[in-house]
Amino acid sequence: MTLTLSHLTRVFGRIGVLSFGGPAAQIALMHDALVEKEKWLTEQDFLRALSFCMLLPGPEAMQLATYAGWRLHGTLGGLIAGALFVLPGAAVVLALAMGYAFYSDLTWVQGAFLGIKSAVILIVLQALFKVSKKALETPLAWALAIGAFAAIFAVGVPFPLIIGAAALIGLTQATKGTGLTRPLSHAHLPRTITLWGALWIAPIAAAFALQVEFLTDIGLFFSKMAIVTFGGAYAVLAYMTQEVVQNYGWLSTAQMIDGLGLAETTPGPLILVTEFVGFLAGFQERGLGMGLLAAALTLWVTFIPCFLWIFAGAPYVEHMASAPRIEAALKAVTAAVVGVIANLSLWFALHVFFTTLTPTPFLNTLVPLPALGSLSLPALGLTALAALLSFGLRLSLPLTLVVLALAGVLVQALIL
């Protein structure tokens, strides 16, 4: 049966609407939809693509969706899948940013998101279990996963170094082979780079030509963010906060924290916090109109590069299975990625279950240790309710999220 664009659109639309919980949960959601339910990708296809996307700058889950769409229905499929992964969350973040700008009082929204985050804890754990079950099949794979987790959580090793080290270890384990069995064509590269590069810089060039210095600065700054965000948004949040607050003065530290909190609890990639920053900076600069323009420009320069990376590199992923050394390197990277997902999962769980985390010096980094007295009993109770609904009553994920959101609003009202 031929896969239709309407079917692809429905599946990726559902993924986009339900993609709460950061990359770990989003990867799990796509794995469930694309590998287990639709069977559009094999397990190895999925893991190979995930490893490839983890090597790229930008949000890996969005790029994985774009790659899957490209694999299934060419460039148009990639555009649909990537856009549907981003747009639902972008619409929610924009609405919340506007509410924040005008009212700065979103307590009921915070309650709904507390319920959603409590349910997402289970999604994250399922993701970790499913991905690790398939990726960790050898003692070396287990060692790489544990080592990656320890390196990023307890030592603070930069993400690119972890992935690079894993790839080198994988290369040493490769079986002998002659390399690629089919010739690679590079004919698409000049056209792809030219087209998407032009789309990327066009609005920045327009802002510069119109002498709108604020929008030019927004476009250039977030374009730089799109290039350096290896390892996902978490890797650059501290740097982005410093630049936005101290160097540009667009937002206060408290506003940045609020924006991150909103982005963490909405569907779509966490890097959508850039849209919040762009809108609020523009709103404070010159009102609603400038806020909307800045938000649109921020989204454009954040995600257009993702399409460039995928459409330029995706054809090479198809050939990696026939290159023993590359395949071995990617398997090692996949194992390390499991450790990275475990770190993200722990980070997310700590922030849901505890209201206070103390950065504690350990070796070369600061480890976030929870203050036991700040344990959130509402979050624990909501997570238990989510487990009952999901595993006991076997409710669907959308219905579970709706029930938990309403329960979170009720709990927030009772607390206040």
C-alpha positions in Angstrom: 0.0 0.0 0.0 1.4 3.4 -1.0 1.9 5.9 1.8 -0.2 9.0 1.0 0.7 12.5 2.1 -2.5 12.7 4.0 -1.6 9.7 6.1 1.9 11.0 6.7 0.4 14.4 7.7 -2.0 12.8 10.2 0.7 10.8 11.9 3.2 13.6 12.1 0.5 16.1 13.1 -0.4 13.8 16.1 3.3 13.6 17.0 3.6 17.4 16.9 0.6 17.9 19.1 1.7 15.3 21.7 5.5 16.0 21.7 5.7 17.1 25.3 8.6 16.4 27.6 11.7 17.3 25.7 13.8 15.1 23.4 13.7 11.9 25.4 9.9 11.8 25.4 9.7 13.0 21.8 12.1 10.3 20.6 10.0 7.7 22.4 6.8 9.1 20.8 8.3 8.9 17.3 9.7 5.4 17.9 6.3 4.2 19.0 4.6 5.8 15.9 7.1 5.2 13.2 8.7 1.9 14.2 6.1 0.0 16.3 2.7 1.2 15.0 3.2 2.3 11.4 6.3 0.2 10.8 7.6 2.8 8.4 11.2 2.5 9.7 13.0 -0.5 11.0 14.7 -0.4 14.4 18.1 0.0 12.8 16.9 2.7 10.4 15.5 4.6 13.4 18.6 4.3 15.5 21.0 5.1 12.6 19.0 8.2 11.9 18.9 9.2 15.5 22.7 8.9 15.8 23.1 11.0 12.7 20.7 13.8 14.0 22.6 13.8 17.3 25.7 14.8 15.5 24.0 17.9 14.0 23.5 21.3 15.5 19.9 22.0 16.4 17.0 20.1 18.0 17.7 16.4 17.3 14.1 15.3 17.7 12.8 17.8 15.1 15.6 16.8 12.7 14.7 13.1 13.3 11.1 13.9 12.3 12.3 15.8 9.2 14.6 12.9 8.2 11.8 10.4 8.7 9.4 12.5 6.5 12.1 12.8 3.9 12.8 9.1 3.9 9.1 8.3 3.5 8.0 11.0 1.0 11.0 13.0 -0.2 11.6 16.7 0.4 7.9 17.5 0.7 7.5 14.8 3.3 10.4 16.2 5.2 8.9 19.7 5.1 5.6 18.4 6.3 7.0 16.3 9.1 9.5 19.0 10.3 6.9 21.8 10.2 4.3 19.8 12.0 6.8 18.9 14.8 7.4 22.6 15.4 4.3 24.6 14.6 1.9 23.3 17.3 4.4 24.1 20.0 5.3 27.4 18.4 1.6 28.4 18.4 1.3 27.5 22.1 4.5 29.3 23.1 3.5 32.4 21.2 0.1 32.5 22.9 1.7 32.0 26.3 4.3 34.6 25.5 1.6 37.1 24.6 -0.3 36.3 27.8 2.9 36.7 29.8 3.6 40.0 28.2 0.2 41.4 28.9 -0.7 39.8 32.2 2.4 38.0 33.6 0.0 35.7 35.6 -0.4 32.2 34.2 -1.0 30.2 37.4 -3.7 28.1 35.9 -1.5 27.3 33.0 1.3 26.3 35.4 -1.1 24.0 37.1 -2.1 22.3 33.8 1.6 22.0 32.8 2.4 20.4 36.2 -0.1 17.7 35.4 1.3 17.2 31.9 4.9 17.1 33.1 3.9 14.5 35.7 2.5 12.3 32.9 5.5 12.9 30.7 7.8 11.3 33.4 6.3 8.0 32.4 6.8 8.7 28.7 10.4 9.5 29.3 11.0 6.3 31.3 9.3 4.2 28.5 11.5 5.9 26.0 14.7 5.1 27.8 13.6 1.5 28.2 12.7 1.0 24.6 15.7 2.7 23.1 18.2 1.0 25.5 16.7 -2.4 24.9 17.5 -2.2 21.2 20.7 -0.2 21.3 22.5 -1.9 24.3 23.1 -5.4 23.0 26.8 -5.8 23.9 29.0 -5.1 26.9 30.8 -2.4 25.0 27.5 -0.6 24.2 26.5 -0.7 27.9 29.9 0.6 28.8 29.6 3.5 26.3 26.1 4.4 27.6 27.2 4.4 31.3 30.3 6.3 30.4 28.4 8.9 28.4 25.9 9.4 31.3 28.7 9.8 33.9 30.7 12.1 31.6 27.9 14.5 30.9 26.1 14.4 34.3 29.0 14.1 36.8 32.0 15.5 35.0 30.4 18.1 32.6 32.2 16.8 29.4 30.8 18.8 26.4 28.4 16.8 24.3 30.3 16.9 21.0 33.4 15.4 22.8 31.3 12.5 24.1 29.9 11.7 20.7 33.3 12.1 19.1 34.9 9.7 21.6 32.2 7.2 21.1 32.6 7.3 17.3 36.4 6.8 17.6 35.8 3.8 19.9 33.3 2.4 17.4 35.8 2.8 14.5 38.3 0.6 16.4 35.7 -2.1 16.7 34.8 -2.1 13.0 35.0 -5.3 11.0 37.1 -5.2 7.9 35.3 -4.0 4.8 35.9 -2.1 1.6 33.7 0.8 2.6 30.7 1.9 0.6 29.5 -0.6 -1.9 27.5 2.0 -3.9 28.9 5.3 -5.3 27.7 8.4 -3.6 26.3 11.3 -5.6 26.9 14.8 -4.4 24.9 16.5 -7.2 22.2 17.6 -4.7 24.6 19.5 -2.4 25.1 22.8 -4.3 21.4 23.2 -5.1 20.4 22.3 -1.5 22.9 24.5 0.2 22.2 27.5 -2.1 18.4 27.2 -1.8 18.2 26.7 2.0 21.1 29.1 2.7 19.3 31.8 0.7 16.1 31.2 2.6 18.0 31.3 5.9 19.6 34.8 5.3 16.8 36.4 3.3 14.8 37.9 6.2 18.0 39.1 7.9 19.1 40.8 4.7 15.7 42.4 4.5 15.9 43.7 8.0 19.4 45.1 7.4 18.3 46.7 4.1 15.4 48.4 5.9 17.8 49.5 8.7 15.8 47.8 11.4 18.8 47.2 13.7 16.8 45.4 16.4 15.5 42.7 14.0 19.0 42.4 12.3 20.5 41.7 15.7 17.8 39.2 16.5 18.3 37.4 13.2 22.1 37.3 13.5 22.1 36.2 17.2 19.7 33.3 16.8 21.4 32.2 13.5 24.5 31.8 15.6 22.5 29.8 18.1 21.3 27.5 15.3 24.9 26.7 14.4 26.3 26.1 17.9 23.5 24.1 19.5 25.2 20.7 19.4 23.6 18.3 21.8 20.2 20.1 21.8 19.0 23.2 23.6 20.3 22.2 27.1 23.9 22.6 25.8 23.5 26.3 25.1 20.9 27.6 27.5 23.4 29.0 29.9 25.3 30.8 27.1 22.0 32.1 25.6 20.8 33.4 28.9 24.1 35.2 29.5 24.0 36.8 26.1 20.3 37.8 26.2 20.4 39.1 29.7 23.9 40.6 30.2 25.1 41.5 26.7 21.9 42.5 24.8 19.7 43.4 27.8 16.6 42.1 26.0 15.2 40.2 29.0 15.8 39.9 32.7 17.1 36.7 34.3 13.6 36.1 35.9 12.0 36.4 32.5 14.5 34.0 30.9 13.6 31.4 33.7 9.9 31.9 33.1 10.4 31.4 29.4 12.3 28.2 29.9 9.6 26.9 32.2 7.0 27.6 29.6 9.0 26.0 26.8 9.7 22.9 28.9 6.0 22.2 29.3 4.7 22.8 25.8 4.8 20.5 22.8 7.7 20.7 20.4 11.5 21.2 20.9 12.8 23.0 24.0 14.7 25.4 21.7 11.3 27.1 21.2 12.3 29.1 24.2 14.0 31.3 21.5 10.6 32.3 20.2 9.6 33.4 23.7 12.8 35.5 24.0 12.3 37.0 20.5 8.7 37.9 21.1 9.2 39.4 24.6 12.3 41.3 23.4 10.4 42.7 20.5 7.3 43.5 22.6 9.5 45.5 25.1 11.3 47.2 22.2 8.3 48.5 20.3 5.0 46.8 21.2 3.0 43.8 19.9 3.8 44.3 16.2 7.5 44.2 16.7 7.1 41.3 19.1 5.3 39.2 16.4 7.9 40.1 13.8 10.8 39.2 16.2 9.1 35.9 17.1 8.6 35.0 13.5 12.2 35.9 12.6 13.5 33.9 15.6 11.5 30.8 14.5 12.7 31.2 10.9 16.5 31.4 11.7 16.2 28.7 14.3 14.6 26.0 12.2 15.4 26.7 8.5 19.0 25.6 9.2 17.6 22.3 10.4 16.1 21.6 7.0 19.4 22.6 5.4 21.3 20.1 7.5 18.9 17.2 6.9 18.2 17.7 3.2 22.0 18.1 2.6 23.0 15.1 4.8 20.0 12.7 4.7 21.0 10.9 1.4 24.3 9.9 3.0 22.5 8.2 5.9 21.0 5.7 3.4 24.5 4.5 2.5 25.9 4.1 6.0 24.7 0.6 6.4 27.1 -0.5 3.6 30.1 1.2 5.2 31.3 -1.1 8.0 33.5 1.5 9.7 30.8 4.2 9.6 28.2 1.7 10.7 30.3 0.7 13.7 30.9 4.3 14.6 27.2 5.0 14.5 26.4 2.0 16.7 28.8 3.3 19.3 27.3 6.8 19.0 23.8 5.3 19.4 25.0 3.6 22.7 26.4 6.9 23.9 23.1 8.6 23.0 21.3 6.3 25.4 23.4 7.7 28.2 22.6 11.2 27.0 18.9 10.5 27.0 19.3 9.0 30.5 20.9 12.3 31.6 18.0 14.3 30.1 15.5 12.0 31.7 17.1 12.4 35.1 17.3 16.2 34.7 13.6 16.4 33.7 12.5 14.1 36.6 14.5 16.1 39.2 12.9 19.4 38.0 9.4 17.9 38.2 9.7 16.2 41.6 11.7 18.9 43.4 11.2 22.6 43.6 14.7 23.3 44.7 17.9 22.0 43.1 21.3 23.0 44.5 24.2 23.1 42.0 26.9 21.2 43.9 30.6 21.2 42.8 31.7 17.8 41.7 35.0 17.3 39.7 34.8 19.7 36.8 31.1 20.6 36.9 28.1 21.5 39.1 25.8 18.5 39.8 22.1 19.5 40.5 21.3 17.8 43.9 17.7 18.1 45.1 16.8 19.6 48.4 14.8 16.7 50.0 12.5 19.2 51.8 11.4 20.6 48.4 9.9 17.3 47.3 6.7 18.1 45.4 3.9 15.8 46.8 1.5 17.1 44.2 3.9 16.1 41.4 4.3 12.6 43.0 0.5 12.3 43.3 -0.1 13.4 39.7 2.5 10.9 38.4 0.8 8.1 40.4 -2.5 9.1 38.8 -0.8 9.1 35.3 0.5 5.6 36.0 -2.9 4.4 37.0 -4.6 5.9 33.9 -1.9 4.6 31.5 -1.1 1.2 32.9 -4.1 0.4 35.0 -7.0 1.8 32.9 -4.9 1.8 29.7 -6.2 5.2 28.6 -4.8 6.7 25.4 -1.9 9.2 25.7 -4.0 12.2 24.5 -6.8 11.4 27.0 -4.3 10.8 29.8 -2.7 14.2 29.1 -6.1 15.9 29.2 -7.1 14.3 32.5 -3.7 15.2 34.0 -3.9 18.8 32.8 -7.3 19.2 34.4 -6.0 17.5 37.6 -3.1 19.8 37.6 -5.3 22.9 37.4 -7.4 21.5 40.3 -4.3 20.9 42.4 -2.9 24.3 41.7 -6.2 25.9 42.8 -6.2 23.9 46.0 -2.6 24.9 46.8 -3.3 28.5 46.3 
